[in-house]
Amino acid sequence: MSSILLNSTSGPIDFESIKQLTAEEAKAVDVLIIKELSSDVVLINQMGHYIVSNGGKRLRPMLLLLAAKALGEVDQNHLMLAAVIEFIHTATLLHDDVVDESDLRRGKQSANAVWGNAASVLVGDYLYSSAFEMMVRTNIMRVMEILSKTTTAIAEGEVLQLLNCNNPETTEEKYLEVISRKTAILFSAATRLAAVVSNTSKEVEEKLSQYGQHLGVAFQLIDDALDYKATKEELGKNLGDDLAEGKPTLPLIYAIRNSNPDEANVIIDAIKNGNREAFNEVYAIVKSSRAIEYTEQRANEEAQKAMASLEVLSESEYKQALLALASFSVQRSY
């Protein structure tokens, strides 16, 4: 049984070693994805393959597969739902990039930059529709209930984020509500679905769902911290994108609360006007206010909660991998 280091004092988490634990299953999921992307509409094939093959950690389907293996065997329904989760995630990325007017995704041109906004929205809709068609094939009503609620919550999170844009009065509570719905809910669905298909107890299902939810929040908190910490190459998008879009993320919310009035006004003005030109000045204020450290601290708290949720699982290398992913979520630089 392999041992995976779990804390920051033990050195960096080897993400590739974790991926290897579900490598065979991941290949089967990739085959399913390619098959389900097959359409006689050429543009759907082109865009679908461009997005799905465009790097990415495939973290959400990996979580489902690891949780399934921690509970026993991976069956065809697990594989199908891992593909469904990736389709839903990809659809949200397509729609996100249109709303945010992003031109970079994972270091490459975003789909909307290549094919335009209309095509991106429509192919995103196609992926959502395909995901629901696939989940119906499992013939498990609980699966359809979970994923329908999940996609509704994601849409609500997107709208809430839109309402918060260019609003420097957004509170930490409102920000956390957005990321809980927009990002963490799909992590939670992935791990919950593994439990449902594996016919576990209600307690195990709830704990795995909590694990995914806390992990997703931690992951997004670090994403928002990296916007003021990573390089463009590490991040795979332009630095300051969140600021340019007027998004009041936690580093900015904290910096406004913990800076002098003049500094706070610089950030407030940048959020109101989506001013990328103010990035360097805002970055300096964020750094001096220790907003990055605060955001990382909150992410660590969520990662610890995620780990605690796994106490219901029997010991295995797959449980260790899930624990390690919680550590990875807060240690990563990309």
N, C-alpha and C positions, 0 to 999 in steps of 0.2 A: 504494500500500500504506500503510495507516494505521500510525502509530507510537504505541505505548502505553508510557507511562513505567513503569519497573520498580523504582525504589528510592525509599525514603522521602524522600531529599533532593530528589527531583524533584516533590514534591507528591503529593496524594492520587490514588489510582487511580480512574478513571472507570468504575465498574461498569456503568453503563447503556450506555456505548460498547461494552464487551465483549459485553453481551447482544445488541446489534444485529448482531453478526457471525453469530449463529445465529437471528435473529428469524424468518425464514421457516420454518426447520425446527422451531423451537419452536412455531409456530402449528400445524404439522402434528401435532406430538406432542400438543398440547392437544386437537385434534380426535379423535385416537386415545383419549386419556384419557376424554373425554366419552362417546365411543362405548362404551368398555369398562365404564364405570360404569353403563351402561343396564341396569336390572334391573326385573322386575315386582314386586320387593319394594320398596315405596315408601321405607321407612326407609333402605335401602342407597343409593338415589338421593339422598335428602336429606342424609345424613351424608357421603357421598362427595363431593358437590358442595360442601358446606360446608367440608370440609377442603382439598380441592384448590384451591378458589378463595380460600382464606384467606391470601393474601399469600405470603410465602416467596420465597427467591431462585431456586428451581429450579436450584440450583448443580450437583447431581449429574447430571441429564440434560444440562445445558449443557456439563459437562465431557466427557461422551460425544460430544456433537455437535461440539465444538471439536476434540477429538482425532481424530474421524473426518475432519473437513475438513482438518486438518493432514496427514492421511495420504492424502487424495484426495477422493473423492466420498462423499456421504451417501446410503445406499440405504434401502429400506423396512425392512430388518432393524435398521439403526441407529435409525430412528425408533421401531420397535416396542420395542427394548430401552431406549431413553430413557424411554418410558412405563412399562416394567416397573420400572426403577430408581426412578422417582417413586412407583409403587404400593408398592414394598417400603419405601421411606423413609416414606411416609405411614402404612403399617401399623405401623411401629415407633413413630411418634409417638403413634398411638392407644393402643398398649399401654403406652408410656412414661408417658403422662399418667394412666393408670389406676394403674399401679404407684406413681407419685410423688404421686398424689392432687392433681395440678395443676389449677387452675381457669382458668389463662390460657395461651394459645398464640398467639404472634405478635400480642399486644396485644388479642386477642378471647377470648371464653369458649372454653375447650377443649370438644371434643366430649363428653367424659364429664360436664362441668358442665352441658351442655345436655340430653343424652339419657340420661345415666347410664352406669355402668361396664359393665354387662352388654352393652348395645348397642355400646359402643366396642370391647370385646374381640371381639365377634362380627363386626362390620364390618371390624375389622383383619384377622381371619382370612379374610374374604371377599376383601380386597385381596391378601393373600398368595396365595390360591388362584387369583385372576384373573391375578396376575403369572406364576405357573407355567404356567397355560393359555396365556398369550400367548407365553411364551418357547419353548414346545413348537412353536409355529407357525413359528419360524425354522428348525426341522429341522436345527439345528447342535448336535451332541452336546456339543461343547466349551462352548458357551454354557450348557447345562443343568448341566454339571459345575461351572462357575465359580459360577453363581448358587445352586446347591444348597449348595455349600461356604460361600458368603457368608452365606446366611441361617442356616446352622448356627452360624457364627462369631458372628453378631449375637446369636443367642439365648444362646450361651455367655457373651458379654460382658455381657448383661443379668443373667444369673445371678451372674456374678462381681461385678458392681456391687452386687447385692443382698446378697451375702455380705460385702462391704466396708462396707456401710452401718452407721453408728453404731460403726465400729471406728477409733478414732484412731491405732491402730498400723499402719494401712495404709501401706505403703511407696510411694515414688515409682515403683518398678519395677512393683508390683501395679497402681497407678493407670494407668500407661502401657499395661499389658496390657489393662486394661478398655477404654480409649478406642481402642486399636488394633483390637480386635475389634468393639466396639459401634458405633463411628463411622467410623473410617478405612477399614475393610474395604469399605464400600459405595462410597466415593470410588474406591478401588483397582479394584473390580469395574467401575465405569463406564468408566474409561480403558482397562482391559484388554479389555473387551468391544469397544470401538471398534477396537482392534488386531486382535482375533480376526476380527471381521466383515470388516475390510479386508484380511484375508489377509497380514498383515505377517510379518516374520521373528520368531523366538522372542526374539531380543534386544530388538527394538522393543517387543514385547508385555510383556516383563519390565520394561523401563525405564518404560513408561507405567504399568504397575501400581505400580511404586515411586513414581512421581510422585504418583499418587492417594493412596497410603498415607501418604506424608510430608505431603501437603497436608491430608489428613483429620486427622492428629494435630495439625498446626499450628492448624487451624480449631477443634478442640475445646479446645486449650490456651487460645486466645484467648477462646472462649466462657466457660471457667471463670474466666479473669481478669476478664471483663466483669461477672461476678456481684458483683464488689467494686469496680467502676469505672464502669459505665454507669448511666444513669438507667432507671427502670422503663419509660418511654416508648420509649427506644432499644432496650432489651432485649426488650420484648414479653412479659415475664413479671415476676413479683414479684421484687424484689431480695431476696437471702437465701434463695431457694427451695432451693438446694443445701444450705445450712446447716440449714434446717428439715427437710430430708429425711435429714439425717445423713450426707451424702456427703462423704467426705474427698478433696476435689479438691486439685490441686497447690498453689494458693496457701495452703491450710490446712496441708498436709503440710510445706511449706517453712517456714511461720511457726512451727509447733511446734518444728521443728529449730533455728530461729534466733532464738528469743525466750528471755527469762529464765523460770525454772520457774513463776512465778506467772502470767505471760502465757500460757505454753504450757498450763497447767491450765485457763485460761478457754476456750481453743479445744477442748481435749480434752473438757471437760464439755459444751460446746455440741454437739460431734459425737455424743457418747454419747446425749444427750437430744434431739437434733434441735431445739435451742432457738433459734427465730427471734428471741426477745426479746433474745438476746445479740448480735444482728447488729452493732449500732453499736460495741460494745466489741471484738468480733472484728475488725470492719473496721479499727479503729484499730491493732490489733496487726498485722494483715496489712500495712497500709500502712507502719508503722514498721519492720517486718522486711524490707522491700523484696521481699516475696513476689510482688507483681505484676510487678515488673521482672524477677525471676528467671523467672517463668512466660512472660513475653513474650520473654525471651532464648531459652528452650528452643523456643518457637514459631518464632522467627526461624531457629534452627538447622535445624528441620524444613523450613521454607520454602526455605532455601538448598539442602537436599538434594533437595527437589522440583524446583527449577530445574535443578540439575545433571543430573537424570535425563532432561531434555529434550534433551540434547546430541545424541541419536540422530536427532532430527527435522530435516528440512530447514528452512531459513529461510522463514517465511511470516507473514502477519498472525495466523494462528491459533496458531502457536507463540508469537508475542509475547503473544497474549491469555492463553495458558496460563501463561506466565511472569508476566504481570501479575496473574493470579488468585492466584498464590502470594504476591505482594506484598500484594494486597488482603486475603488471609486473616489477615494479621498487622497490617494498618493499620486495619481496620474498627472502628467503634464500635457496631455492631449485629449 
